[in-house]
């Protein structure tokens, strides 16, 4: 019997794939636990439509991520902080501070987890920081830390 998997099944296959299994396995395990549906023409067509819609959505998200990366790449962001003598900061500039500065200057709302500050910024100066917008899409920005 051929079935379309609704979820990943260990040792059988991934979600939205068509697999051939024994009748007993399908009727007694996969179908009652709602892990699969019978591979009828209508169900196969529905699966193909879902896959096409998902591919279109991913393409739109990738295009939006590339557009955001193009807007940010090579830009300079200013972060003003309190500091003491010799340019030492009270605390450090975190990825959240950088994300907030990007939102303030460019109007681009970024999650702080997408900003990768390699080592803590504890001095005034310029730093190159990588922004990972999406898998495979990133931008480099320059952060200028100055006294408030």
C-alpha positions in Angstrom: 0.0 0.0 0.0 1.3 3.5 -0.8 0.9 6.2 1.8 1.9 9.9 2.1 3.6 10.7 5.3 2.2 13.6 7.4 5.2 13.6 9.8 8.7 12.3 9.8 8.7 8.6 10.7 12.0 7.1 11.8 13.3 4.4 9.6 10.6 5.1 6.9 10.8 8.6 5.5 10.4 12.4 5.8 7.2 14.4 5.9 5.3 14.8 2.5 7.0 11.9 0.9 5.2 8.9 -0.7 6.4 5.5 0.5 5.3 1.9 -0.1 4.5 0.0 3.1 2.7 -3.3 3.9 -1.0 -3.1 4.3 -0.9 -4.1 8.0 1.7 -1.5 8.9 -0.4 1.2 7.2 -3.8 0.2 8.6 -2.7 -0.7 12.1 0.0 1.9 12.8 0.4 4.8 10.4 -3.2 5.6 9.6 -4.7 5.3 13.2 -1.9 7.4 14.6 -2.4 10.0 11.9 1.1 9.7 10.7 0.1 9.1 7.1 -2.8 9.2 4.6 -3.5 6.9 1.7 -1.8 7.9 -1.5 -4.9 8.7 -3.6 -4.8 11.0 -6.6 -6.5 13.8 -4.6 -4.0 13.4 -1.6 -1.0 13.4 -4.0 -2.3 16.5 -5.7 -2.8 18.2 -2.3 0.8 17.3 -1.3 2.2 18.7 -4.6 0.2 22.0 -4.1 1.5 22.3 -0.5 5.1 21.7 -1.7 4.7 24.3 -4.4 3.2 26.9 -2.0 6.1 26.2 0.5 8.7 26.7 -2.2 7.1 30.0 -3.3 7.0 31.2 0.4 10.7 30.3 0.8 11.6 32.1 -2.4 9.8 35.3 -1.2 11.5 35.1 2.2 14.9 34.7 0.5 14.3 37.7 -1.7 13.3 39.8 1.3 16.4 38.6 3.2 18.6 39.5 0.3 17.0 42.9 0.0 17.6 43.6 3.7 21.2 42.4 3.4 21.7 44.8 0.5 20.3 47.7 2.6 22.6 47.0 5.5 25.8 45.8 3.8 28.6 48.3 4.2 26.6 50.7 6.3 27.8 52.4 9.5 25.8 52.3 12.7 26.6 54.7 15.6 26.2 53.5 19.2 26.5 56.0 21.9 27.4 54.7 25.4 28.7 56.0 28.7 32.4 55.6 29.2 35.0 56.4 31.7 38.7 57.4 31.4 40.8 56.0 28.5 37.7 55.2 26.5 36.7 52.2 28.7 32.9 51.5 28.7 30.7 51.0 31.7 29.6 47.5 30.7 29.8 46.4 27.1 28.0 46.9 23.8 25.9 43.8 23.2 24.2 42.4 20.1 20.9 43.8 21.5 22.4 47.3 21.5 23.5 46.9 17.9 20.1 45.6 16.8 18.4 48.6 18.5 20.8 51.0 16.8 20.0 49.4 13.4 16.3 49.7 14.0 16.7 53.4 15.1 18.9 54.4 12.2 17.5 52.3 9.3 14.1 51.2 10.5 15.0 47.6 10.0 13.7 45.4 12.8 16.3 42.6 13.5 16.2 39.9 16.1 19.2 40.3 18.4 20.2 36.7 17.7 21.0 37.6 14.1 23.7 40.0 15.2 27.0 38.3 15.9 29.3 40.2 18.1 32.4 38.0 18.2 33.9 39.4 21.4 32.6 41.9 23.9 32.9 45.5 22.8 34.4 47.3 25.8 36.3 50.1 24.2 35.4 53.1 22.0 36.2 52.7 18.4 35.0 51.0 15.1 34.1 47.3 14.8 33.1 45.1 11.9 30.0 43.0 12.8 28.3 40.3 10.8 24.5 40.2 10.5 23.2 36.8 9.7 19.7 37.5 8.3 18.9 34.0 7.0 20.8 30.8 6.2 23.2 31.8 3.5 22.4 35.5 3.6 24.5 37.9 5.7 25.7 41.4 5.7 28.7 43.2 7.2 28.2 46.5 9.0 30.6 48.9 10.8 29.6 49.8 14.3 31.1 53.0 15.6 31.1 53.1 19.4 31.3 56.7 20.7 30.9 58.5 24.1 27.4 59.7 25.0 
